Amino acid sequence: MPATVDFLDSDRIVSVRAYVVPGNVQPPAVPDPSLVSEEVYNWQRQKVANPMTKYPEFRDNRTAAIGRNAGGTVIVQVESASGVVGIGTTNGGVVSASIVELHLADVVEGESPYAHERIWDRMFRSTLAYGRKGVVLHAISAVDLAVWDLHGKLTQTPVWSLLGGRTLDAIEVYATGPSAAAIQNLGFWGAKLPLTWGPSEGVDGFRRNIARAEAARAAVGPDYPLFYDCWMALDVDYAARLAAELEPLGFLWIEEPLLPDDYAGHSELRRRMPSTMMLNTGEHEYTAFGHKLLCEAGVDILQPDPNWCGGITELRRIASIAVAFGKRIIPHVGGQYAYHFLASFPQTFVAEFPVMTDDCTEIRTFHTPLLLGEALPVDGRIVLDDSPGFGLMLSEDANLVRPMTRETLAAFA
């Protein structure tokens, strides 16, 4: 066994647990498809162009399109022998929680909470036979984040300090939501709109997407940064035509237009897009290996999600890849976990903030209502305090269920 750095036995990781939030699958909220203005509706459950839009039965039902519990929130707790608990989050519901409980716990318990690279390597290598991407990396991410949080709490140090210290005092933030005007009024740096109609909805759908972009530009004026989130719904030709129509409107980028593994398609799209626009993706890519391929394909901005890509440990490696290729990096959402990384990253550009209310008139933290302590943007900027770890605490009102344990599995043996 490789040698490890000495640590207090009271700091040793003794328990890794995973919980889900019951009953968090909501029915879809479908807006009037004839509307193209700055209308307000629930952007998280609205009609959004997605990989399943090509099938009519899923076209207006985003919730069904992504699965019953695929987006279910998972809370991971990593506890030391002294009783200190680190918290990490991801999604993947019961499946992700089961991977944590029935596999990752076996290779993490007993380890030092300061051995981040060793723990990550043990989790990744032990799951190679069925992992490498997807829900397994979601589970690894949550454990990794919880270990960093535990490290910070045990040493009474914020994670941004553990990562090397501040490189900037405040992080500028753009927001994602359906109303660019409301986002601008909240003071955010820019607004990202969810694309509504996909290629299977024809010329009429394409025109509606452009009409919505025109309405957003008219609502915010000529200079406010705008972007479109295409959520893996497009093909190369559609995305290239969309970019050509958006460029005169001053849109800065289109995000995640193609399937994540279509590296050749990204290269061709970058070649056909206007040079004044950026091509962003990476939300559904995993590890530094995958993001290196995106860099080689010519993607301009990488957008790994710290809750999915492998946690903070892997996000640091992805960032190194981005710097080496001269690319920018904007984590996909991530909340407090992303902010701590960005606060310590010298090449930080901007962060993403999802407006978590239907009408885009209220700023609510990404982790509400499960976790408390997340920094809120003020005038479009995030400032972190010196709270240990990520500064997050589990709400006393959190309703969590531990769906699978090793003891539960033993009952089926």
N, C-alpha and C positions, 0 to 999 in steps of 0.2 A: 504494500500500500504506500502511495506517495506520502512524503512527510508533510505535515500541516503545521501552521503557526500555533504556538501555545495560546490557550485561552482559558479563562476561568471556567471551572465546571458548572458554575451557576449560570453561565451564559449559554451553555450547550442547548441546542434545539432538541426539545423532548416531544413536541407534538405538532403535527401539521393537520389542519382540519379544513373542510370545505363546506360551505353552506349556500343554499339557493334561496331566492325570494319567491314564495309560493304565490300563484295567481297573478303573475305579472304579465300575462299575455292578454292584450286588449284587442277588441274588435276594431277593424279598420274604420277610419273616418274618411269618407269619400267626398271631395268637393265637387261642385258643379264644373264639369269639364269644359263648359263653354267660357268660363272666366279666364281672362289672360292678364288682368290688371294686377295691382298690388293687393289682391285680396288676402285675407288672413284665414288660416285654418290650421289644424294640427299637423305640422310638417313632419312629425315623427311617424304618423300613421296615415298620411295622405297618399294620394296617387303619386307615386314617384317612379320614374323610369328605372328599371332594374333588370338583372339577367333573365328574369322570368316574364318580362313584358311581352315577349314573342308569343306566349300562350294566352289566348283571350280570356280563359277562365281565371287567370292570375293577374290580368292587366290592371285592374282597379283595386287589388287586394294585396297590399304590400305585406301585411302580417302573415297571410297564408303563404306568400311567395318565399319567405325566408324560414319557414318552419315553425312548428308550434312552440318550441322552447329553445330554438337555436340562439336567440338573443337574450335568453334568460340570464340575469345578473348572478355572478358567483362571487362570494366573499371568502377569501382564504385567510386563516389565522395561523401564524407560526409562533409557537410559544417557547420561551426559554425555561430552563430548570428553575429560575428565580421567579417565574410567573409573569414576566413581561411579554406582551403580545404585539407582534407586527401584523399589519393588515395589508392585503393586496386584493385587487379586484380584476375581473375579466368577465366574459360572457361564455355561452355554451351550455348553460343550464345544467341539468342532471348529468349529462355526458361528461362535461368538463370537470364537474365536482367529483365524479367517480374516478377519473384519471388521477386527480390529486390524491384522493383517499386510498385508492387501491394500488397505486404504483409509485407516484412521486414521494409520498410520505416515507416509503421504505428506503429511499436513497438519500433523504434529507435529514431525517431524525437521527440524532447523535452527532451531527456536524456542528462546526463553529459558525455562528451567524456572521462572521467577518470573512469567511472564505467564499466570496461570491463567485469567482471563476470556477473553483472546484465544484461547488454545488450545482452551478449551471451546467457544467460539463457532465456531471453524473446524471442529471435529469435528461439532457439531450441525448447522450450516448445510449442510455438505458431504454429510450423510447424509439430509437432509430427504426426498428423493425416495423413499427406501425405509425410513426410520427413524422417528423421533419417539417410539417406545415399544419395549418388548420387548427382543429380543436386541441390537439396535443400541445401545440405551442401556446395556445391561450392558457391552458392549465399551467404550463411552465412559467409563463409570464406572471401569473398571479402569485405563484410561490416566490419567484424572484423578487417581485415588488415587496412582498411581505417580509422577506429576509432583509432587504435594504431598510425597510421601516423598523424592523426589530433592531438592526445594527444602530440606527440613529437613536432609538429610544434607550437602548442600553448605555450608549455613550453620551446621551443628552446633546446630540449634534444633529442639525438639520441635514437632510440628504444632499442638498445643494453644496454644503460644506464638505461632506464626505467625497463628493465628486470633484473637488478641487477648488471650491470657493466661487463666489460671485464673479461674473465677468460683466454684468450690467445690473443696474439698480432696479430697473423696471422692464417688463416684457410687453411690447405692443401686441394687441389682440384683435383679430378679425372675428366676426360672428357668422354662424350658419343658421339660416332660417328663411322663411318664405317672403318676408317683407324687407326689402332693402331700405326703404324709407324709415321704418321703425328701428332697424339696426343702426342706421346712421344717427337717428335721434338719441340712441342710447350711448353714443360717443365712441363706437368701435371704429377701428382703423379701416375696415372694409367689410363687404357683405358677400357671402357665398350663397347662391340660390340653388335649390334642388331642381334638377331637370325633371320635367313632368312626362313628356311623351317620347317614346322610343321609335326606332326605325320601322317596326312592324305597324305603326300607326300612320305611316305614309306621309305624303306631302302636307296634308292638313296638320298633322301633329308637328312636323318640322316648322311650319309657319307659326303655330301656337308657341313653340319654344322661343322663336325669334321675337314674337309679339310680346311675350312676357319679359324678355331681356330689354326690349325697347321701353316698356313701361317702367321697369326698374331704373333704367338710365334716366328717363325723364323725371322720375321721382327724386333722385339724389343729386342731379346736376352732372356736369361734364367731367369732373375730376375725381370723383369718389371711386375707390377701387372696387370692382365687381368681378365675380368669377362664377362659373357654372360647375356644379358637382354632377357628374354623369353616371356614377355608381355602376360601372361595368356593363352598361346597357347598350353600347353602340358598337358599330363596326368601323373600320378605317375610313371608308368613303363617307359615311354619315358624319363622323367626327371631324373630318377635314372640311366638309361643307359647312358644318356648324361653326367651326373656328373662323372660317372665311367670313361668315355673316356677322360674327360677334366682334371681330377685330375693329371694324369702323365704329362700333359702340364703345370702344375702349375697355373691353373685358381683358383682364390681365392673364387669365389662364382658363383652361378647361381641365377638370380633375377626373381621374380614373375613368376615362371613356371606354377602355377595352378590357377584355378578360385579363386577369393578372398575369397569366402565363404566356400571353401572346407577345413575346419579346420582339419578334420580327415585325409584328403589327405596330408596336410602339415606335420602332425605328422608321417604318414607312410613314406613319402619321407625323412624326416630328419633321420628316423631310417635306411633307406636304402642307404643314401648318404655316401661318404667317410668322415671320421671324420676330415680330413684335409681341407675340403671345408665347406663354410658357405652357409646357405639357407637364402635368403633375400626376403622380400616382404612387402607390406603395402601401396604401391602407390595408390591402389584403395580400401583401407580400410578407414573407417571413425570413428572418435571419439575415446576416450580412451577405450570405451567398446569393440570395434572391435579389437583394438590392444592388449588388454589384452588376448583375445581369441587366437591371433597369438602367443603371448608369451607362453601361456599354451600348444600350439601345438608344441613348440620347435623351432620356427623360431629364427635364430641367430641375424639378424639385421632387425630392423623396418625401413620402408622408407615412413613415412607419408609425404604428400605434403601440405605445409602450405596454398596453394591456393585452396585446396580441402577438407582437413581433418577437417576443422573447424576454420582455421586461427591460429594466434599466441596464442590466449587464450586457445584453445584446444590442440595445439601442446605442450604447457607446461605440460598439464596433461598427454599426451601420453608419453612425456619424463620421467615423474615421474614413470609411469608404467614400462617403459623400464629399468630404474635404479633399481627398486624394483625386477625385474626378472633377473637382471644381463645381460641385452641385450644392444647391441649398437644401436644407432639411427643415420641414415643418411637420412635427408630429400630428397624426390624426387624433384630434380631441385629446384624451388622456387625462384631462383635468390636472389635479395637483401633481400627479406623477410626471406629466410632461413639463409642468412649470419648473419643477426642481431640476430636471435635466437641462432645460433651456437657460435657466439662470446661471448655470455653470459652463455653458457651451459658448466659446468665443465667437462663433459664426452665426449666432442666433439672428433670425430675420423677423419672424412674427409667429404667434401662437394662434391656435384655433379655439373658439369658444362656442359651444352649441347653445343657442337661446332656447332654454328648456320650458318655455311657456307658449301656449297656442297663439297668442296675439302679438308676441314679440315686444311686449311693453314692459316686461319685468326681467331683471337679471337674476337668475337662480343658478346655483352651483350645479356642476355636472353630477356630483355624487349625492345630491339631495334626493330623498330624505334619509338614506341609509347611513351616510357618513357626515360628520360635522367637522368644521375646521378649515374647509377649503377657502383659499383666497378668492375674493370677488374682484372683477375688473372695475376700476374707477377711471372714468374718462378714457376708456379704451386701453388701460394699462394694468398689468398684474404686478403687485409687489409682495414678495414673500417675507414672512417674519422669521424669527429664530427658533420656532417650535421644533422639538426633536423629531427625527424621522421625517415623514411627509406631513406631519402636523394634523393627521386625520384621526378621528375617534368614531367608534361605532355608536350610532344613536341608541339611546335607551328604548326608543320606540320601534327599533328595527325588528321586523318579523322575519326570522330566518329559520330554515329547516335544514338539517343535516341529512341528506337523502341516502347516503351510502357510507358505510364504514367497513373495516375489515371484519368486524364481528357480524355485520349484516351478511356479507358475502359467505362467511363460514356456515351460515344457516343453509346455504344451497349446496354445500360440499357433499 
